[in-house]
Amino acid sequence: MLLTLAVAVGFIFLAFLATALPGMWMRARHGTQQPMDTRELARDVASRIGVLHGLILGLVFGQVMGQVNDLYSGMREEAAAAEHIYYRAGAYGAPQVQEAARAYLEAVVTHDWPRQEREAQLSDEGWLAFRRLSAATLALQPTDRAHSKLADAMQDQAFRIEHLRQLRGYEAGMHIPYGFWFAAIAGLVLIGAVFFVHEPSRKHMWIAGAYSVYAGIVLFMIYDLAQPFHGLIVLPPDTFQQALGAIRSGI
């Protein structure tokens, strides 16, 4: 938590420097008093850059939020698939499949999540638990139509779990492209540079500082949300815990 807060402060400080230093350099080079045409041109350029910069931040923020929502939906579906296998195995009369489904959910909670937080990878224990579950469903030998339907449904759910598990592994290692960070910092630098046309009064510095802080917070949120299993805002394994709770309750 302390490391994450330090990173957040670092983003805000970087945004402040990226905005303040170019303006200071431009004032030192061109002075604090500028003619009207220069001030109007600077305002026009700042507005255009600000719109583009805000659009870039908004698009990337929306994309990251969409990926997090998709990931959480996949987690719910994965947990539900394992729970469905458990109850269908009960209807089939296959306790070995029920035990494998329960073991898979436990492996996700106790092994997958800690490793996703540490290394942004799925655990070997989770993969072994899934393979045992898949092997248990494939080993079923139905003797009538009802058992055949249940076996097919369990195997389909097992294949779905494998697909969703792979997606979860890919999302755990997701990173924001470096090109975005370059465009985001460059936008702050250019906006800060054209601030030189305004007198460096305390009021103006407070306004520029407020913009820098807000931009730093948005950049940190994008960085943090791009790491869904590590950081200030993380996805908990609550869906898998709820599935385990339902199984243990015997409902």
Phi, psi and chi 1 to 4 in degrees:
 res  aa     phi    psi   chi1   chi2   chi3   chi4
   1 MET       -  -45.0  178.2   63.9   70.4      -
   2 LEU   -63.4  -39.6  -68.7  177.7      -      -
   3 LEU   -63.9  -41.3  177.6   60.0      -      -
   4 THR   -63.9  -42.5  -57.2      -      -      -
   5 LEU   -64.2  -37.2  -68.0  176.1      -      -
   6 ALA   -64.2  -38.6      -      -      -      -
   7 VAL   -64.9  -40.5  172.2      -      -      -
   8 ALA   -61.7  -45.4      -      -      -      -
   9 VAL   -62.3  -38.2  172.6      -      -      -
  10 GLY   -62.2  -40.8      -      -      -      -
  11 PHE   -62.9  -43.9  -92.5   95.2      -      -
  12 ILE   -64.4  -42.7  -65.6  172.8      -      -
  13 PHE   -64.6  -41.0 -176.5   68.0      -      -
  14 LEU   -64.1  -42.3  176.6   62.0      -      -
  15 ALA   -63.3  -39.1      -      -      -      -
  16 PHE   -64.1  -44.5 -178.2   79.8      -      -
  17 LEU   -65.0  -41.6  -70.2 -179.3      -      -
  18 ALA   -63.6  -26.6      -      -      -      -
  19 THR   -89.9  -38.6  -54.7      -      -      -
  20 ALA   -80.8  -44.5      -      -      -      -
  21 LEU   -63.2  -44.6  -67.1 -179.6      -      -
  22 PRO   -60.7  -38.3  -24.1   35.3      -      -
  23 GLY   -64.8  -40.3      -      -      -      -
  24 MET   -63.1  -41.2  -66.5  172.2   60.0      -
  25 TRP   -65.6  -41.9 -178.1   80.7      -      -
  26 MET   -66.3  -37.7  -70.2  -69.1  -72.7      -
  27 ARG   -66.8  -40.1  -71.0 -170.3 -166.2   96.3
  28 ALA   -65.4  -28.8      -      -      -      -
  29 ARG   -89.0  -36.3 -174.6  175.7  179.1   85.1
  30 HIS  -117.8   -0.8  -60.1  -73.6      -      -
  31 GLY    87.3  172.9      -      -      -      -
  32 THR   -96.2  -18.2   57.6      -      -      -
  33 GLN  -103.2  121.5  -60.2  -63.5  -35.0      -
  34 GLN  -122.9  148.1  -54.6  -61.1  -35.4      -
  35 PRO   -65.4  163.7   22.4  -32.5      -      -
  36 MET   -61.7  -41.3 -178.3   58.8   66.4      -
  37 ASP   -64.6  -35.3   57.6  -16.8      -      -
  38 THR   -66.3  -40.6  -57.9      -      -      -
  39 ARG   -65.3  -41.0  -65.4  166.6   64.4   87.7
  40 GLU   -67.4  -41.8  -68.6  178.7   -6.6      -
  41 LEU   -62.8  -42.9  176.8   60.8      -      -
  42 ALA   -63.2  -41.0      -      -      -      -
  43 ARG   -63.6  -41.0  -80.4 -164.6  -67.4  -93.7
  44 ASP   -64.4  -45.7 -174.7   55.7      -      -
  45 VAL   -64.6  -42.0  170.9      -      -      -
  46 ALA   -62.0  -39.0      -      -      -      -
  47 SER   -64.5  -43.4  -61.6      -      -      -
  48 ARG   -66.5  -44.7  -66.2  173.6 -174.7  -88.0
  49 ILE   -65.2  -39.4  -64.6  175.3      -      -
  50 GLY   -61.2  -40.9      -      -      -      -
  51 VAL   -63.9  -47.2  169.5      -      -      -
  52 LEU   -62.6  -41.8  -70.6  174.6      -      -
  53 HIS   -64.8  -45.1 -169.2 -106.4      -      -
  54 GLY   -63.9  -36.7      -      -      -      -
  55 LEU   -64.8  -43.4 -179.3   62.4      -      -
  56 ILE   -62.0  -47.6  -68.4  171.5      -      -
  57 LEU   -61.8  -43.0  -66.5 -176.3      -      -
  58 GLY   -64.8  -42.1      -      -      -      -
  59 LEU   -65.1  -44.8  -72.0  174.7      -      -
  60 VAL   -68.7  -40.8  175.4      -      -      -
  61 PHE   -60.9  -43.7 -173.9   83.1      -      -
  62 GLY   -64.7  -38.6      -      -      -      -
  63 GLN   -64.0  -44.4  179.3 -175.4    0.8      -
  64 VAL   -64.3  -42.4  171.8      -      -      -
  65 MET   -62.4  -40.2  -76.6  -63.6  -60.4      -
  66 GLY   -62.9  -40.3      -      -      -      -
  67 GLN   -65.7  -38.7  -70.5  174.1  -25.1      -
  68 VAL   -65.1  -42.4  171.5      -      -      -
  69 ASN   -64.0  -41.6  -70.4  -27.2      -      -
  70 ASP   -63.7  -39.8  -69.2  -16.8      -      -
  71 LEU   -63.0  -44.0  175.0   59.2      -      -
  72 TYR   -66.9  -36.0 -167.5   66.4      -      -
  73 SER   -63.9  -40.7  -63.5      -      -      -
  74 GLY   -64.3  -36.4      -      -      -      -
  75 MET   -63.7  -43.0  -72.7  164.8   47.5      -
  76 ARG   -61.5  -42.4  -70.2 -162.6  -61.6  -96.6
  77 GLU   -67.4  -38.4 -170.2  175.2  -12.8      -
  78 GLU   -64.0  -45.6 -177.0 -177.4   -7.7      -
  79 ALA   -64.8  -41.3      -      -      -      -
  80 ALA   -64.4  -37.0      -      -      -      -
  81 ALA   -63.9  -43.0      -      -      -      -
  82 ALA   -64.9  -38.6      -      -      -      -
  83 GLU   -66.5  -40.0 -170.0  176.8   -7.2      -
  84 HIS   -62.6  -41.2  -69.8  166.4      -      -
  85 ILE   -59.5  -42.3  -70.2  176.4      -      -
  86 TYR   -60.0  -48.1  178.5   87.4      -      -
  87 TYR   -74.0  -33.9  -71.9  113.7      -      -
  88 ARG   -70.0  -33.5  -76.0  168.5  179.7  161.3
  89 ALA   -65.6  -34.1      -      -      -      -
  90 GLY   -64.5  -41.3      -      -      -      -
  91 ALA   -67.7  -32.6      -      -      -      -
  92 TYR   -74.0  -31.5 -175.1   99.0      -      -
  93 GLY    88.8   44.4      -      -      -      -
  94 ALA  -125.0   81.9      -      -      -      -
  95 PRO   -62.3  -27.2   22.0  -33.0      -      -
  96 GLN   -67.3  -33.6   71.8  -81.1   10.2      -
  97 VAL   -72.2  -39.4  177.7      -      -      -
  98 GLN   -59.7  -44.1  -74.3 -174.0  -60.7      -
  99 GLU   -65.5  -37.9 -179.5   57.1   32.9      -
 100 ALA   -66.7  -38.0      -      -      -      -
 101 ALA   -66.7  -42.5      -      -      -      -
 102 ARG   -64.7  -41.4 -174.0 -153.4  -53.8  -95.7
 103 ALA   -64.3  -34.7      -      -      -      -
 104 TYR   -66.2  -45.8  174.7   71.9      -      -
 105 LEU   -60.8  -41.2  -70.5  170.8      -      -
 106 GLU   -65.3  -38.1  -69.7  174.7  -14.0      -
 107 ALA   -65.9  -37.5      -      -      -      -
 108 VAL   -62.2  -44.6  169.8      -      -      -
 109 VAL   -71.8  -44.9  173.2      -      -      -
 110 THR   -88.7  -21.5   58.6      -      -      -
 111 HIS  -119.5  -45.5  -64.2  -70.3      -      -
 112 ASP   -62.8  -49.6  -88.2   -0.5      -      -
 113 TRP   -64.9  -45.6 -116.0 -105.4      -      -
 114 PRO   -59.1  -39.5  -26.4   36.5      -      -
 115 ARG   -73.5  -34.1 -174.2  164.1 -174.5 -174.3
 116 GLN   -62.8  -37.3  -74.8  172.4  167.6      -
 117 GLU   -70.1  -38.4  -67.8  176.0   -2.2      -
 118 ARG   -80.3  -48.2  -66.5 -167.6  -45.6  -93.1
 119 GLU  -121.8    0.4  -54.0  172.6   23.2      -
 120 ALA    57.5   39.9      -      -      -      -
 121 GLN  -138.2  156.5  -67.1 -178.5   -4.5      -
 122 LEU   -77.2  153.3  -61.9  175.0      -      -
 123 SER   -84.3  151.3   68.5      -      -      -
 124 ASP   -65.2  -36.8  -63.2  -22.2      -      -
 125 GLU   -61.6  -38.0  -67.2   84.5   -4.0      -
 126 GLY   -65.4  -40.4      -      -      -      -
 127 TRP   -66.3  -40.6  -83.1  115.8      -      -
 128 LEU   -64.1  -40.1  -68.7  174.3      -      -
 129 ALA   -65.0  -38.4      -      -      -      -
 130 PHE   -66.1  -42.5  165.5   74.9      -      -
 131 ARG   -63.6  -35.2  -72.6  171.4 -174.1  149.4
 132 ARG   -66.2  -38.9  -74.5 -168.9  -70.1  -91.6
 133 LEU   -65.5  -45.6  173.0   59.4      -      -
 134 SER   -62.4  -43.6  179.4      -      -      -
 135 ALA   -63.7  -37.0      -      -      -      -
 136 ALA   -66.3  -38.9      -      -      -      -
 137 THR   -71.7  -36.2   59.2      -      -      -
 138 LEU   -72.7  -22.3  -68.3  172.6      -      -
 139 ALA   -81.0   -7.2      -      -      -      -
 140 LEU   -65.4  141.4  -64.6  173.3      -      -
 141 GLN  -125.6   84.7  -62.7 -179.9  -11.0      -
 142 PRO   -64.5  144.9   22.1  -31.8      -      -
 143 THR  -110.7   -9.6   56.3      -      -      -
 144 ASP  -145.2  179.4   54.7   35.8      -      -
 145 ARG   -65.6  -40.5 -174.6  172.0 -178.6  -85.1
 146 ALA   -63.4  -46.0      -      -      -      -
 147 HIS   -65.9  -34.2  -78.2   78.5      -      -
 148 SER   -65.2  -41.0  179.3      -      -      -
 149 LYS   -63.1  -44.0  -70.4  -77.6 -171.6 -179.7
 150 LEU   -64.8  -41.5  -72.1  170.1      -      -
 151 ALA   -63.9  -42.8      -      -      -      -
 152 ASP   -62.9  -41.7  -70.2  -16.7      -      -
 153 ALA   -64.2  -42.2      -      -      -      -
 154 MET   -65.3  -39.3  -74.6 -173.7  -78.7      -
 155 GLN   -67.5  -38.8  -71.2  164.6   10.5      -
 156 ASP   -62.4  -41.4  -71.7  -17.9      -      -
 157 GLN   -66.1  -36.4  -66.8  -70.6   -8.3      -
 158 ALA   -64.6  -42.2      -      -      -      -
 159 PHE   -64.0  -36.2  -65.7  145.0      -      -
 160 ARG   -66.4  -39.6 -174.6   61.1  179.2  162.6
 161 ILE   -61.2  -42.3  -72.2  173.5      -      -
 162 GLU   -60.7  -44.0 -178.5 -179.6   24.4      -
 163 HIS   -62.7  -48.0  172.3   71.4      -      -
 164 LEU   -67.1  -34.7  -66.1  170.1      -      -
 165 ARG   -65.0  -41.7  178.9  176.4  175.7   81.2
 166 GLN   -63.2  -41.7  -71.8  174.1  -28.9      -
 167 LEU   -62.3  -40.4  -69.4  179.7      -      -
 168 ARG   -62.4  -38.0  178.9  158.4   54.4   86.8
 169 GLY   -65.8  -39.5      -      -      -      -
 170 TYR   -66.1  -42.0  -62.7  148.7      -      -
 171 GLU   -66.8  -31.1  -67.8  -68.4  -20.6      -
 172 ALA   -62.3  -30.6      -      -      -      -
 173 GLY  -100.3   18.8      -      -      -      -
 174 MET   -68.0  141.6  179.6  176.9   63.5      -
 175 HIS  -136.9  149.2  -64.5  -72.5      -      -
 176 ILE   -77.9  133.4  -61.2  -65.1      -      -
 177 PRO   -58.2  145.4  -22.0   31.8      -      -
 178 TYR   -63.9  -27.4  -67.1  114.8      -      -
 179 GLY   -61.1  -34.3      -      -      -      -
 180 PHE   -64.9  -45.7  162.0   74.5      -      -
 181 TRP   -62.2  -37.4  -62.1  115.2      -      -
 182 PHE   -63.8  -45.3  173.5   78.2      -      -
 183 ALA   -65.8  -37.7      -      -      -      -
 184 ALA   -66.7  -46.1      -      -      -      -
 185 ILE   -69.6  -39.7  -60.8  -58.3      -      -
 186 ALA   -61.5  -38.5      -      -      -      -
 187 GLY   -62.5  -42.7      -      -      -      -
 188 LEU   -62.8  -41.3  -71.5  174.8      -      -
 189 VAL   -62.6  -44.9  169.8      -      -      -
 190 LEU   -67.8  -40.6  -67.6  174.6      -      -
 191 ILE   -63.9  -42.7  -68.2  172.4      -      -
 192 GLY   -63.6  -34.4      -      -      -      -
 193 ALA   -65.3  -38.1      -      -      -      -
 194 VAL   -81.8   -4.6  -64.1      -      -      -
 195 PHE   -69.3  -11.3  -82.1  171.4      -      -
 196 PHE   -65.2  -18.4   85.1  100.9      -      -
 197 VAL   -73.0  -14.3  -61.8      -      -      -
 198 HIS   -95.8  145.4  -59.2  -72.3      -      -
 199 GLU   -63.0  134.1 -178.2 -177.2   -7.9      -
 200 PRO   -76.9   58.8   29.1  -35.3      -      -
 201 SER   -80.3  167.4   64.4      -      -      -
 202 ARG   -61.2  -40.4  178.2  173.8  -63.4 -178.7
 203 LYS   -61.4  -45.6 -178.7 -168.5  -60.5 -177.1
 204 HIS   -65.9  -37.8  -68.5  165.3      -      -
 205 MET   -66.4  -36.5  -64.5  -56.8  -67.4      -
 206 TRP   -65.2  -40.3  -86.1  108.4      -      -
 207 ILE   -64.7  -47.6  -66.8  173.3      -      -
 208 ALA   -64.1  -38.3      -      -      -      -
 209 GLY   -65.2  -39.1      -      -      -      -
 210 ALA   -63.3  -40.5      -      -      -      -
 211 TYR   -63.9  -41.4  171.2   77.8      -      -
 212 SER   -64.4  -42.5  -58.4      -      -      -
 213 VAL   -62.1  -45.4  169.8      -      -      -
 214 TYR   -62.6  -44.6  177.0   71.5      -      -
 215 ALA   -61.9  -40.2      -      -      -      -
 216 GLY   -63.7  -39.2      -      -      -      -
 217 ILE   -64.7  -43.2  -68.5  173.7      -      -
 218 VAL   -63.1  -43.3  172.4      -      -      -
 219 LEU   -62.9  -40.7  -71.1  173.7      -      -
 220 PHE   -65.2  -41.1  168.8   73.4      -      -
 221 MET   -60.6  -40.9  -68.0  -66.8  -66.8      -
 222 ILE   -63.3  -45.7  -68.1  172.9      -      -
 223 TYR   -61.4  -42.8  166.8   81.2      -      -
 224 ASP   -71.7  -43.1 -166.9   64.2      -      -
 225 LEU   -68.2  -24.1  -71.6  170.1      -      -
 226 ALA   -72.6   -7.9      -      -      -      -
 227 GLN  -118.6   78.6  -55.3  177.2   89.4      -
 228 PRO   -66.7  -14.8   23.6  -33.0      -      -
 229 PHE  -112.8    7.4  -58.6  106.4      -      -
 230 HIS  -152.0  129.1  175.6   74.0      -      -
 231 GLY   133.8 -156.9      -      -      -      -
 232 LEU   -77.1  -40.0 -172.5   62.8      -      -
 233 ILE  -111.7  109.6  -56.1  172.9      -      -
 234 VAL  -122.7  155.2  -63.2      -      -      -
 235 LEU   -89.8  119.0  -69.5  178.1      -      -
 236 PRO   -83.1  162.0   31.4  -34.5      -      -
 237 PRO   -83.9   39.3   32.0  -35.1      -      -
 238 ASP   -65.7  -33.8   53.1   -7.0      -      -
 239 THR   -64.5  -39.6   55.9      -      -      -
 240 PHE   -70.9  -36.2  -60.6   95.7      -      -
 241 GLN   -65.9  -37.2  -68.9  169.1  -23.4      -
 242 GLN   -66.2  -39.9  -69.1  171.4    7.2      -
 243 ALA   -63.4  -42.6      -      -      -      -
 244 LEU   -62.7  -41.3  -85.5  173.7      -      -
 245 GLY   -61.7  -41.3      -      -      -      -
 246 ALA   -64.5  -40.6      -      -      -      -
 247 ILE   -66.1  -44.4  -70.5  173.4      -      -
 248 ARG   -68.6  -27.4  -71.0  166.2 -179.7  166.1
 249 SER   -73.6  -18.2   67.8      -      -      -
 250 GLY    77.0   15.3      -      -      -      -
 251 ILE   -70.1      -  -61.8  175.8      -      -
